[in-house]
Structure formats: C-alpha cells, structure tokens
Amino acid sequence: MNNLLIYSSAESEYFSKLVAKGLGIEPGRIIRDKFSDGELYYRIDIDDRAALFNKTAIVVASTHNDQVFDELEKIGSTLAGLGTKKRIFVIPFFGYSTMERAVKPGEVVSTKINAQRLSAIPNSSEGNIFLMLDLHVSGIVHYFEGDCLRYELYAEKILNEAIKELKLDNFIVGTADLGRTKWVEAFASKFETEIVFIRKSRYFKETEVLDVIGDVAGKNVLIYDDMTRSGDTLIKAANAYLSKGANKVYAVLSHLAFSNEEIIKKMEDSPIEKIISTNSHPMSEHPFVKDSKKFIIKDISGEFVEIIKRFVGEE
C-alpha cells in the first residue's frame, strides 16, 4: 500500500485513523486556518509539488454540514490538480439526504445539488470513486454525474451482530415511521420476527404519531431507522409502542446524526433501553455518547477498508 495516501476533514479524523490503520498506512495532514474576514484556508501538507503524482488519495469526510461539503470539493479538486491518479472519497454519512426531492414549490433539492458539486471534482487519470453508507434513499447514488464511480455500502452485517449481542427475548422489529419498511423487513427476516409499524404525519419539522399498526403487547420492540437528528421521531415511536403494551423498546440506527449534545441528553432520558449505531457520524465520538451506558457504537470502518482494498489492489 505504498502508493496510498489518506486525508480527512477535521471532524472525521477519528474515522480516517481507523481506515488508515486497516490499510496499514499513516494519515496525511491538512493545514487549516482562517483569515480575519472569515475566509477559510487549506493546504495539503507536502513539501514537494510532485509528491502526490501518480498516487491514489483517499479523503474521509462525513458531510454533515455545508462547510464539509465545501472542504471536500476543494481538497478533492486540489488532489486532482497535484497529479493523483485516483481519488477515493469515503463518506460514511452523506448529509442533506432528506432533501432528496421537492415537496413544496421552490424547495431546494440539496441532496442532488451536493452530489452534482462532488461530481464536478476533476476526474483525471483513473478518476473519482465515492463510497457512501446506508443512504437515506438508495437512488441518491444516481444523482452523481459523469464518469465517477459511486458505491453504497451497508451496515446491516455489523448491526445484525450488535442485535445478537443484546440477546433479546420475545422481540419484534418495528419502524419509526413508514419510510424504512424494506430495511425493517430485512431485519425481521434475519431474526424471524414479526413487523410492526408507526403511522405518522409530518409538517416540515413537526411530526405526530397517528397509529401503531400491529400487536406489540407484552413484547420487546426493536426500532430500526437509518438516522436520527433531533431524536423526536424515535422517542415518539417508542412512547407509542409502550402505550400499546410493549415491554421494552430498543433502537438500531445506521447513523447517530444528533444535531447537538442536548439531544444526546434527551435520548439518555428517553424510555429507549439501548441505542445501537455505527460510528459513521462525528457525534458518535462525543464524550456524552462514549460515557453513556445507553449507546452501543459499532465500528463500520472495516467495511470501507475491504472495498478500498478491492479498488486499489496491490498499490
């Protein structure tokens, strides 16, 4: 792997180190600064202009805010300009993915626009590869344009192992709403359980549980959702299942995409017994999460390491 280099956004350095360790390489460094007017400065830490020529560069970044999308675009374009033959973008969490379509007139489809921005990164030599995990909508991979390769990885295997470790008896798999039914069916099939659903209404940020579809009385409910940001949907679903006679409620998430630490505290105080998730999002590394007995965080970096090795061969 002597021909591989790896860099990351500031908040995804923890994930970059895990990927680098799996590949047997050392992380590179990006120098960051800010001018007095707020303009951001970036520099890939190299001394020789030809240091990256004909090498494969990996860039790790969970794109959970606008600044990371901007940084990823700039760093990727610079790596292409410095002569790297291939660029692999590891995006464990693809942000803005809930705005994948316009519901109201004039709404900005941020998911597609951000995919187009990344697609515009120069595609020199062997090109650009975008690796993502458990997208909110699988069709997002088709929002990327041009000759770049886009690939969605899945956390299902890692999450299944974590569910087994819970050693739950008499449990049933449920949804937080009607948006992830296929995934819930996959977990239910794996563990040979029945399925229950939450039917809810949504108006912009506000949601309301309308009904529980299925019998949960006397059973433990394992809720699956791809991510939670405010925690409201998950907590409302848990309360709805408990109100219908569920014994205990657990949650499994692909992405722990909390907006701030107050939400971590809110989840800590919620009726949910345990919350399983991957380390795809920087909030999975928050001290409140790490110190809590409620959260079970599973490392997903190995899935990216495996696919990267297939793409780079013996470089």
C-alpha positions in Angstrom: 0.0 0.0 0.0 3.0 2.3 -0.5 1.1 4.3 -3.2 -1.8 5.2 -1.0 -2.3 8.5 0.9 -5.2 9.3 3.2 -6.6 12.7 4.4 -9.7 13.8 6.2 -12.0 16.6 7.2 -11.2 17.9 10.7 -14.2 16.2 12.4 -13.7 12.9 10.6 -10.1 12.4 11.7 -11.2 9.6 14.1 -12.6 7.6 11.2 -9.7 8.4 8.9 -7.3 6.9 11.5 -9.4 3.7 11.7 -9.3 3.4 7.9 -5.6 4.2 7.7 -4.9 1.5 10.4 -6.9 -1.0 8.4 -4.9 -0.2 5.3 -1.6 -0.2 7.1 -0.8 3.5 6.2 -0.3 6.7 8.0 -2.8 9.6 7.7 -1.6 12.7 5.9 -2.2 16.2 7.2 -4.3 19.1 6.0 -3.3 22.5 7.4 -6.3 24.8 8.1 -6.6 28.4 9.1 -9.0 31.3 8.9 -8.4 34.9 7.7 -9.8 37.9 9.6 -12.8 38.2 7.2 -13.8 34.5 7.8 -12.3 33.1 4.7 -11.0 29.6 5.2 -7.5 28.5 4.2 -6.5 24.9 3.4 -3.1 23.4 2.5 -2.3 19.7 1.9 0.9 19.3 3.9 3.5 18.4 1.3 7.0 19.9 0.6 7.4 18.7 -3.0 4.9 19.7 -5.7 5.3 16.3 -7.3 4.9 14.4 -4.0 1.4 13.1 -4.9 2.0 12.5 -8.6 0.6 9.1 -9.8 -0.6 8.1 -6.3 -4.1 7.2 -5.0 -5.5 9.6 -2.5 -8.3 8.7 0.0 -10.3 11.5 1.5 -12.5 10.7 4.5 -15.4 13.1 5.4 -18.8 12.7 6.9 -20.6 15.5 5.1 -22.8 16.6 8.0 -22.7 20.3 7.2 -22.1 22.8 4.4 -18.5 23.5 5.4 -17.5 19.9 5.0 -19.1 19.7 1.5 -17.2 22.8 0.6 -13.9 21.5 2.0 -14.3 18.1 0.3 -14.8 19.8 -3.0 -11.8 22.0 -2.6 -9.5 19.2 -1.3 -10.6 16.8 -3.9 -10.0 19.3 -6.7 -6.6 20.2 -5.3 -5.6 16.5 -5.2 -6.6 16.1 -8.8 -4.5 19.2 -9.7 -1.5 17.7 -7.9 -1.5 14.7 -10.2 -3.1 11.9 -8.1 -4.2 9.2 -10.5 -7.2 8.2 -8.4 -9.2 9.7 -5.6 -11.4 7.7 -3.3 -13.9 9.7 -1.2 -15.0 7.9 1.9 -18.3 9.4 3.0 -19.6 7.4 6.0 -22.5 9.8 6.5 -24.0 11.7 3.5 -25.6 14.8 4.9 -28.6 16.7 3.5 -30.0 13.4 2.2 -33.5 14.1 3.5 -33.9 16.9 0.9 -33.7 14.4 -2.0 -36.9 15.8 -3.6 -39.0 18.9 -3.7 -42.4 18.5 -2.0 -43.4 22.2 -1.9 -42.9 24.6 -4.9 -39.5 26.2 -4.8 -37.9 23.8 -2.4 -34.1 23.3 -3.0 -33.2 19.7 -3.6 -29.9 20.0 -1.7 -29.1 16.2 -2.0 -28.9 16.4 -5.8 -27.1 19.7 -5.8 -24.4 18.5 -3.4 -24.0 15.3 -5.4 -23.5 17.5 -8.5 -20.9 19.6 -6.7 -18.9 16.5 -5.8 -19.3 15.1 -9.3 -17.6 18.3 -10.7 -14.3 17.5 -8.9 -11.8 17.0 -11.8 -11.9 13.4 -12.9 -8.3 13.0 -14.1 -6.4 9.8 -14.9 -8.2 6.8 -13.2 -11.0 9.0 -11.8 -13.0 9.6 -8.7 -14.7 7.0 -6.5 -17.4 7.9 -4.0 -18.1 5.4 -1.2 -21.2 6.0 1.0 -23.0 4.1 3.7 -26.7 3.4 4.2 -28.1 6.3 2.2 -31.4 7.8 3.3 -32.6 7.0 -0.3 -30.6 4.5 -2.3 -31.4 6.4 -5.5 -29.0 9.2 -4.3 -26.1 7.3 -6.0 -27.8 8.2 -9.3 -27.6 11.9 -8.5 -23.9 11.8 -9.1 -23.0 12.7 -12.7 -20.3 12.0 -15.2 -17.7 9.2 -15.2 -17.2 9.0 -11.4 -17.9 5.7 -9.7 -20.5 5.8 -6.8 -21.0 2.9 -4.5 -23.3 2.4 -1.5 -22.1 0.2 1.4 -24.3 -1.3 4.0 -24.1 -1.5 7.8 -26.6 -4.5 8.0 -23.9 -7.1 8.9 -22.4 -5.0 11.7 -25.9 -4.0 13.1 -27.1 -7.7 13.0 -24.1 -8.7 15.1 -24.9 -6.0 17.6 -28.5 -7.0 17.8 -27.4 -10.6 18.5 -25.2 -9.3 21.4 -28.3 -7.8 23.0 -29.7 -11.3 23.4 -33.3 -10.1 23.3 -36.2 -12.5 24.1 -39.7 -12.3 22.6 -38.9 -9.2 20.4 -40.5 -7.8 17.3 -38.9 -5.4 14.8 -40.6 -2.1 14.3 -40.4 1.2 12.3 -40.2 4.7 13.5 -42.5 5.7 10.6 -43.4 4.2 7.2 -40.3 5.3 5.5 -37.9 2.4 6.1 -40.2 -0.6 5.8 -37.9 -2.6 3.4 -35.0 -2.3 5.9 -37.2 -3.4 8.7 -38.4 -6.4 6.7 -34.7 -7.4 6.2 -34.0 -7.3 9.9 -37.3 -9.1 10.7 -36.4 -11.8 8.1 -32.9 -12.2 9.6 -34.2 -12.7 13.1 -37.5 -14.4 12.1 -39.8 -12.0 13.8 -43.0 -10.2 13.0 -43.1 -6.5 12.0 -45.0 -3.5 13.5 -45.3 0.0 12.0 -45.8 3.5 13.1 -48.0 5.7 11.0 -47.3 9.4 11.4 -48.0 12.7 9.8 -45.3 15.3 9.1 -45.4 19.0 8.6 -41.9 20.3 7.9 -40.1 19.7 11.2 -43.2 18.7 13.2 -44.3 15.0 13.4 -47.3 13.4 15.0 -47.8 9.7 15.6 -51.2 8.7 14.3 -51.3 4.9 14.9 -49.4 1.7 15.7 -50.0 -1.0 13.1 -49.6 -4.4 14.7 -49.7 -6.0 18.1 -46.8 -5.2 20.5 -48.5 -6.2 23.8 -46.0 -8.0 26.1 -43.2 -7.9 23.5 -39.9 -6.1 23.3 -39.8 -3.8 20.3 -36.6 -3.2 18.3 -37.0 0.0 16.2 -34.8 0.5 13.1 -34.3 3.8 11.4 -31.5 5.0 9.2 -30.7 8.0 11.3 -31.9 10.4 13.9 -31.1 14.1 14.2 -33.5 15.6 16.8 -34.5 12.2 18.3 -38.2 13.3 18.3 -39.4 10.7 15.8 -37.6 7.9 17.7 -38.9 8.9 21.1 -42.5 9.4 19.9 -42.4 6.0 18.3 -41.0 4.4 21.5 -43.8 6.1 23.6 -46.4 4.9 21.1 -45.2 1.3 21.3 -45.1 1.4 25.1 -48.6 2.9 25.2 -49.8 -0.2 23.3 -48.4 -2.6 25.8 -44.8 -3.1 24.7 -42.5 -4.4 27.4 -39.3 -2.5 26.5 -38.1 -0.6 23.4 -34.7 -0.7 21.8 -33.4 1.2 18.8 -31.0 0.4 15.9 -29.7 3.3 13.8 -27.3 3.4 10.9 -26.2 7.0 11.7 -26.2 8.7 15.0 -26.7 12.1 13.4 -27.5 14.2 16.5 -27.6 17.9 16.0 -26.1 18.9 19.4 -25.3 17.5 22.8 -28.7 18.5 24.3 -30.2 15.8 22.1 -27.8 13.2 23.5 -29.1 14.1 27.0 -32.7 13.9 25.7 -32.1 10.5 24.3 -30.3 9.5 27.6 -33.5 10.4 29.5 -35.8 8.7 26.9 -37.7 5.4 27.6 -35.5 3.6 25.0 -33.4 1.0 26.7 -30.4 0.8 24.4 -29.5 2.6 21.2 -27.2 0.7 18.7 -25.5 2.7 15.9 -22.3 2.9 13.8 -19.5 5.4 14.2 -20.3 6.9 10.8 -21.2 10.4 12.2 -18.8 12.6 14.3 -21.4 12.8 17.1 -20.8 9.1 17.8 -17.5 10.2 19.2 -19.0 12.8 21.6 -17.9 12.2 25.2 -21.6 12.1 26.3 -22.1 9.2 23.9 -18.9 7.4 24.9 -19.6 7.7 28.6 -23.2 6.6 28.4 -24.3 3.0 29.0 -27.3 3.5 26.7 -25.4 3.9 23.5 -23.7 0.9 21.8 -21.4 2.2 19.0 -20.1 -0.2 16.4 -17.1 0.5 14.2 -18.0 0.4 10.5 -14.6 1.4 9.1 -13.7 -2.2 8.2 -16.4 -2.2 5.5 -14.7 0.7 3.8 -11.3 -0.9 4.2 -12.4 -4.0 2.5 -13.9 -2.3 -0.5 -10.9 0.1 -0.8 -8.5 -2.8 -1.0 -10.6 -4.3 -3.8 -10.3 -0.9 -5.7 -6.6 -0.4 -5.2 -5.3 -3.9 -5.5 -1.6 -4.1 -4.5 -0.9 -0.3 -4.7 
